[in-house]
Amino acid sequence: MKIVATPELINIPEIRFANLLDEDPLGEEFWKHWLGAMRYRKLRRHFSALSESGALATELSARADKQGPTLATHDARGMRRDRVVQHPDYHELERLAYGRGIVGIKYDAAFLAQHREVRHLAGFGAGYYFAQSEIGLYCPICMTDGVGRVLERRPAGTQTPLYETTIAHLAASDLENLWQGAMFLTERQGGSDVGANTVTATRQGRRWLLNGDKWFCSNVAADAILALARMPGGAPGTKGLGLFLVLRQEPAGNSGTIRIQRLKDKLGVRSMATGEVTFENTVAHLVAGENEGFKQMAEMLNLSRLYNAVASVAGMRRALLEALKYGAGRNAFGHRLDELPLWRAAMADLVAEHLGIFTLVFETVRALDRSDNGDDQARKLLRIAIPMAKALSGKLAVFAVSEAMEAIGGNAYIEESILPRLLRDCQVLPIWEGTTHILTLDALRAIQKEGSHEALFARVRLALSRVRAFDTGPLRARLDDDIGRLEMLLKRPVESQQREARQWLESVGRTFTLALLLENAMHRSLQRPCLAAYKRLFVRPAGVMPVCHGDPAGLADTETVLLRSAIRNE
Ligand SMILES: Cc1cc2nc3c(=O)[nH]c(=O)nc-3n(C[C@H](O)[C@H](O)[C@H](O)COP(=O)(O)OP(=O)(O)OC[C@H]3O[C@@H](n4cnc5c(N)ncnc54)[C@H](O)[C@@H]3O)c2cc1C
C-alpha cells in the first residue's frame, strides 16, 4: 500500500519567491530613508524589476551553474576561432539583468538628470536583489559598469569618439548592442603584486600592440577589456604600467589576436567563464600612460570592490532568507525550528551581522555618490571605507552562508537547495578584487599616506552626534580605544604594523558599523531592528578574523617555530 505523505510527514517546506523585494520590507524602509520616500517611489519600478529578475534567476542560475560555459577553439573549417559557448539559460540571465537596465540605468541621461546624486545607491540597491541569486553574472555586470566608469573618468585630453561609442555600448539594454566589460590584470606570477606584471605594450605607428599572458580573465569573451601592460622602457613596478582598452571588434579581426588558452575549472561562480588569455599583437587603445595607468585602474577597482561588497551582503541575505523561511516551516522535537531557543539565537546573530554589514557597505556606496558629486571628505573616507567594506563583507559572507546552511541542515547541503551554490560562489569574494590581506595593507597605506582614518573617525563622530535619547558613551569609549590602538600601531616597526593591521581594521570596522546602526536607528521605521542589531553586535566578537587578546607583535617569535613545525623542511 502506498503511503500518502502529508505535509506534516514530509516536513520539508517548499521555498519559492516571485520577487525578492517583496520579501524584504526592512530593506524597503532603508531605501526610502536613504533615497527619500518621493524619490524611492519613482525608482521602485527599477528595484522591483531587478528583484523579480533575482527571483526568476534562481532556477536559471542553477542550470547555468551546472552546465557551465565551454570553450570552442576552432570553426568548422579547422581555423582557430576561440569562442565561449554559454548555456541558453545564461543568456536569459543576461536579458533579465542587462535588459532590465542593471548597468544601463546608471548611464541613462533621463535618470542622471533626476537622480545623479544617488546614481550608485540606486544602481547597487536594485542590483543587490539580482545578486542574491546570481553572483556569477554579477561579476561581468560589475566589470561592464567598471569599464564605463574608467572611460567616463579618463584623463582630460583623451576625449576620443571611440570611448564615447564604447560607453554607449556598455550601457546598452539590448543584448545585440551590448558590449560587456572585463578587466585583465592578474598574471601567472601573481595577482596581488601587480607591479610584477610583464605583458608588454609596444607602439607601432599610431597603434599600440599588447603581447603576453593574462592568467585570470573573468568574462573572458568580453567585448571591452581593460588591461594593464608595461610601457616601452617603463619604470619597474606599477609606475611603468599603462592602462589600455582592448576592443574585441575594433579593429576588425582583433578578436583573433586574443587567444583563450583554456577556461578555469572553478569551485564557484561557474556560470561565468574565467579563462587564461594570450595577447598576440592585440591592438589596444591607450587610456592612461606611464605613472597614470595604475592610478586610473583604481577607479575600476574602487567600483569593483564595492560590487564585491554588495555581492557579499546579497549572498548573506539570500542565505538568511532561505534559512528563516525554512525554520518557519520545519519542525523538530514538536516545535518549529524558529521556536527553538538555540536556533533562534544563532539566527538572530546572523541577521544582526547582516544588518550591520549592510549598513556599512551601503554607507560606502553613499559615500561614493557624495564623492562623485564633489564632497572631498567623502573621497577621503572612501580610501579606507572601500577596502574595509570589501574585506569585512567578503569574510562575513562565507561565514554567514555556512552558518545558514547548517541552520537548515542536511537539505541545504544537497544541490537542490541554492545554499551549496551560494557557499561556493561566496568563497571567491574574499579572494578576487584583492584578498583580505591586500585590502588590509591598502587601508594601512591610505592611513599613512592620506590620513584617511581622520575621515573615518569624523564620520563615526558625526553619526554619534545625530543620536538622541540613547547612551552613546560605550561606543565613544570604543572609538577612543580604536584611536589609541592606531596611534600605538603607527609607532611600531613596519612588520609589527602589518601583523596587527588586520585585527585593527576588524575592530574599527565594527565600531563604524555600530555607529551607523545607531544613526539609522534614529529613523522611526528602522529603530527597532537597528537597535536590536546594535545590542547584539556590541557584545559579539567582531566578525570572523583572528581575534588576539594579547599583543600580536609579542607573538612574532612563535611564527617561525609553528610554520616550520607544520611541514618537512629541506
Ligand atoms: C574565479 C576567479 C576569477 C578571477 N578573475 C579575475 C579577473 O577577471 N581579472 C583579474 O585581473 N584577476 C582575476 N582573478 C585573480 C584574483 O584577483 C587574484 O587571485 C587575487 O588578486 C590574488 O592573487 P593571486 O591569486 O595571484 O595570489 P597571490 O598574489 O600569489 O597571493 C597569495 C596569498 O598571499 C597573500 N599575500 C600576498 N601578498 C601579501 C602581503 N604583502 N602580505 C600578506 N599576505 C600577502 C595573499 O593574501 C594570498 O593569500 C580571479 C581569481 C579568481 C579565483
The ligand as an ORCA input file, in Angstrom:
! r2SCAN-3c Opt
* xyz 0 1
  C      37.444     32.872    -10.007
  C      38.460     33.952    -10.145
  C      38.290     34.901    -11.120
  C      39.234     35.926    -11.271
  N      39.051     36.850    -12.245
  C      39.991     37.812    -12.443
  C      39.860     38.774    -13.489
  O      38.876     38.804    -14.209
  N      40.848     39.668    -13.674
  C      41.952     39.686    -12.888
  O      42.814     40.520    -13.105
  N      42.108     38.800    -11.883
  C      41.152     37.870    -11.637
  N      41.308     36.956    -10.623
  C      42.546     36.950     -9.863
  C      42.409     37.460     -8.453
  O      42.198     38.837     -8.457
  C      43.675     37.015     -7.708
  O      43.559     35.623     -7.494
  C      43.877     37.730     -6.412
  O      44.120     39.082     -6.624
  C      45.048     37.134     -5.613
  O      46.173     36.971     -6.414
  P      46.899     35.548     -6.503
  O      45.841     34.523     -6.654
  O      47.911     35.613     -7.566
  O      47.562     35.340     -5.102
  P      48.981     35.919     -4.630
  O      49.091     37.330     -5.023
  O      50.039     34.995     -5.057
  O      48.789     35.820     -3.060
  C      48.795     34.556     -2.393
  C      48.473     34.771     -0.929
  O      49.464     35.606     -0.344
  C      48.860     36.680      0.306
  N      49.712     37.849      0.192
  C      50.229     38.397     -0.927
  N      50.941     39.482     -0.621
  C      50.862     39.631      0.719
  C      51.414     40.556      1.653
  N      52.153     41.590      1.247
  N      51.170     40.372      2.965
  C      50.419     39.341      3.393
  N      49.877     38.441      2.568
  C      50.094     38.578      1.244
  C      47.525     36.878     -0.367
  O      46.614     37.496      0.519
  C      47.140     35.445     -0.672
  O      46.537     34.898      0.462
  C      40.361     35.963    -10.427
  C      40.514     34.996     -9.433
  C      39.573     34.010     -9.282
  C      39.769     32.983     -8.195
*
